[in-house]
Amino acid sequence: MQDTPCNYKQAAQVPHWQKAMLEEFQALKKQGTWILVPPPLNKPILGCKWTYKKKVLPDGNDTPTIQKLLKELRTNFALKQLGAISLFLGIQTIKQADGLFLTQQHYAEKLLRDSNLTESKPAPTPSPLKTKQPPPDLQPFSDPTTYRRIAGSLQYLSITRPDIAFATNQICQHMNQPTNSDYQALKRLLRYIKDTITYSLPIKPGDLTLQSFTDAD
């Protein structure tokens, strides 16, 4: 599989990408997304890598309905059916006999590498027990930009990891002025992710009844 080009000069040298650019341009004209006008004087021209595609998942079991939907989409949009989904927006989809598994393991591994925690000791829980917590270190963390970057990455990872959602939310509440204790909590969560790196989100057919639970005490 050819690598995705990083700029126009690279793409223009490959017939496959030349064809793709032409199809994209024609689709934009057909749909009236843009109109061509002369460039304004003394103004920079901004490049654009936006691509309009509708990803269709052909894994349903209602074939007539799927075909009807595809027909309606093709009538109004430049539709390209990309086949069975495997990787979408950084989320890997693994198809099994009883459903799908959504995993971001590769994303989690990269996050650990970027945070220099690949050799850290795994943690059994996302957050420490309150009874065992040391007194908080309220000194401002020396690199708040790194804290915010990792916190944002954890938010994206929680798409397929609901088990880290609460701890991630707690971490993100301190993005404005993180302290040393906040950073320790962030590292604790990363160590938990290392211990559960293979966790994924299953999607299986079943009852669509929404259930909720509450503690009335």
N, C-alpha and C positions, 0 to 999 in steps of 0.2 A: 504494500500500500504506500502510495506516495505521500510525503509529508505535506502538510498544508503550507502554502507559501506565506511568507511574512509581509510581502509588499507586492505592489503591482508589477514591478520589474520582474520578479520571480514568476508570478502567475502568468504573465504575458508570454513566457517562453515554453509553456506547457499547453499542448492542444486541448487537453481535458478542461483546464481552467479557462482557456480562451472561450470555449463553448459555454461553460457555466456562466461566465461574465456576460456573454451575449444574451443568454436566456434570461438572466436576471434583469438586464437592462430592458429587454423587450417586455418582460412581465410588469415592470414598473411603469412603462409607457402605456401598456394596455389597461392597467388598473387606474391610471390617472393619479398615481401617487405623487409624482413630481411633474413639473413642466420645465422645459429648458429655456433659460434666459441668459442674456449676456452677463458676464461677471462684472460686479461693480468696481469702479475705479478705486485704486489705493486700498483695497480690502483683501485680506488673505482668503484663500480658498481652502476650506476644510475638507479633508478626505472623509470617506464614509465606507465602513465595512459592514453596514447593516444588510442582512439578507432576509427576505420574507419567505418563510417556508412554513408549511403546516405539517407537523409530524403526525402521521396517522399510525395508530397501533392496530395491526391487523390480527390481533390475538383473541377477538371476541368469538362467540359461538353463534351469533345471530347474523348469518351471512347476508340475507336480503336487506336487513337494516343497515349493515355496514356499506353495502354497495350503493344503497340509496343515499346515504350520507356522503360517500365519495363523489357521487354524481352531482349532488347539490354544491359541494365545495368546489368542484372543477368548473362549475358554471360561473362562480363568482370570484374565484381566486386562481392564481397560478400554482396549482397543487402538484407536489412531487411526493409520491409515496416511496418512502425510503426502506420499506421492508421491515423485517422483524427488528425490534429495538434491542440494542445491546449496551449503548452508552449514550446518555442524554443529560446535558448540562452537568457533566461531571459525576453523574450517578450511574453506576453499572447495574444493569438489569440481567439477572440470571433466571432463565426459564426452567421450571421443573414441572413434573407431572401434575402436581396439585396446585400450581400457581406460580407466582413470581417472587423473587427475592431482590430487594433493592439494597445495594451496598455502596458505601463510600470508603472502603478500606484503603484504596490507593490514596485518597485524599487525606485520610487520617494519618497514614504513614508519612506522607509529605509534611504534614503539619508537625509531626514529632521530629522529623529531620530538621525542619526550619527552626524549631524551638530548641534544638540540641538536647533532646530528651530521649533519643533512641536507646541509650544505655541506662536510662534511669530505672529505679526500682518500681515495679508495678504497684498500683494501689487497688485495694479490693472494693472501694466505694467511691462515688464521684466527689463526696464531701466528707471531711472528718467528723467523727462524733463530737457533739458539742461538749460532752463531759470531759473529753481529752484534749480540748483545744488549749494551747498556751495563751498567755495574755497577748492581745493584738499589738502588732507593731504598726503604729499610725504614722510613721515617717513616710513622706511621699515617695513613691516608687521612682527610681532614677530614669526610667525609659517608658513614659506613658504611651508613646507612639507604638512601641512593640506590644504593650499590653492591649491596646485597642485593636491592633491588627489580629492578634491571636483570638481575642474575644469575638471579633467579627467572623473569623474562620470557624469558631466553635458554633456560632449561630447557624452557619450553613451546614455544618456537620450534623446538627440536631434534626435535620430533615428526615434522616433515616435512623437516627439514634434518639428516640424519645426518652431513653433512660438518662440522658445528660441534659435534658431540657431545663429542669429546675435549677441545677447547679450553674448552667450557662446563663440563665436569667439572673441569678444572683451576681455572677461575675460582671455581666453587662451593666448592672446598676451602678458600678463604680468606675465606668470608663472615663468619666470627666476628670477625676482626681484620684487615681488608684494609689493605694498605699502598699507598703511592703507585704502586709498581711493579705491584701487582695491578690497580689502576685503569687504568693504562696498557695492561695486557694486555686488560682488558675493552673499552677503547675500540678497541684494535686489532681485536678480533673484530667489533665493531659496524661498523668501516670495511670489513672483509671482507664483511659482510652487505650493506652498501651496494653493493659491487662485484658481488654475486651475488644481487641482490634478486629476480630472476625465477626462481631455482632452485625446483624443486618435486619432489615424490615421485611417481614413476609406479607404478601398480598395474596389472599386466597378467596375463592368464591364462597359465599355463605349467606346467612341471614342478614338482611339490611336493616333490621330493626335497631334503632338507636336506644341504648340503655344508659342510664346514669345512676349513680349511687350517692347517698348523702348520709351524713352522721347527724341525727336530729338531737343529740344530747347537748 
